[in-house]
Amino acid sequence: MSDVNETITIANEFAEVQVRREDTRNGSRLLITAPRTGRFISLDALEVEALTRQNARTLTAMVGNSQGPLLPDPETEPDA
């Protein structure tokens, strides 16, 4: 049996990520880190489950836009 906070590395010729479960006051989260870029994301169970509802087309769009988010954050609107 593995340690709950054990880091798992998943890699191929294109990418490498490290995945680890983190327990917080608000429940467990999945921490995904890309060591080559230094980027990371922390997802709760609902966000991870949402990944399972995506189709191949959505994931292909995400991979094709690998330098940033698929849907950028909205710009801050200037005061009227």
C-alpha positions in Angstrom: 0.0 0.0 0.0 1.3 3.5 -0.9 1.7 6.5 1.4 -1.2 8.9 1.1 1.1 11.9 0.3 3.4 9.9 -2.0 4.3 11.8 -5.2 3.6 9.9 -8.4 5.5 10.9 -11.6 3.8 10.4 -15.0 5.9 11.1 -18.0 6.4 10.5 -21.7 8.5 12.1 -24.4 6.3 15.2 -24.4 5.6 16.0 -20.8 6.2 15.1 -17.2 3.8 15.7 -14.3 3.9 14.9 -10.6 0.6 14.1 -8.8 0.1 14.1 -5.1 -2.9 14.1 -2.8 -3.0 16.9 -0.2 -5.2 16.9 2.8 -6.5 20.3 3.8 -9.0 21.6 6.3 -11.6 21.6 3.5 -10.9 18.0 2.4 -8.5 16.3 0.0 -7.2 18.0 -3.1 -5.1 16.7 -6.0 -1.9 18.7 -6.6 -0.6 18.4 -10.1 2.8 19.9 -10.8 4.7 20.2 -14.1 8.4 20.3 -13.0 9.7 21.5 -16.4 7.5 24.6 -16.4 7.1 25.1 -12.7 3.3 25.3 -13.2 0.9 23.6 -10.8 -2.8 23.3 -10.1 -4.7 22.1 -7.0 -8.0 20.5 -7.8 -10.8 19.4 -5.5 -12.9 16.3 -6.1 -15.6 18.1 -8.1 -12.9 19.6 -10.4 -11.3 16.2 -10.9 -14.7 14.6 -11.6 -15.4 17.4 -14.2 -12.3 16.2 -16.1 -14.0 12.8 -16.5 -17.0 14.5 -18.3 -14.8 16.0 -21.0 -14.6 14.6 -24.5 -11.5 14.0 -26.6 -12.1 17.3 -28.5 -12.0 19.4 -25.4 -8.7 17.7 -24.2 -7.2 18.1 -27.7 -8.0 21.9 -27.5 -6.4 22.1 -24.1 -3.2 20.3 -25.3 -3.1 22.4 -28.5 -3.1 25.6 -26.3 -0.4 24.3 -23.9 1.1 27.7 -23.2 -2.0 29.1 -21.4 -5.5 28.4 -20.2 -8.2 27.3 -22.7 -10.4 30.1 -21.4 -8.3 33.1 -20.2 -9.4 35.0 -17.1 -11.6 38.0 -18.0 -9.8 41.3 -18.2 -10.6 43.7 -15.4 -13.1 46.2 -16.8 -12.1 49.9 -16.4 -14.3 52.0 -14.1 -17.1 53.7 -15.9 
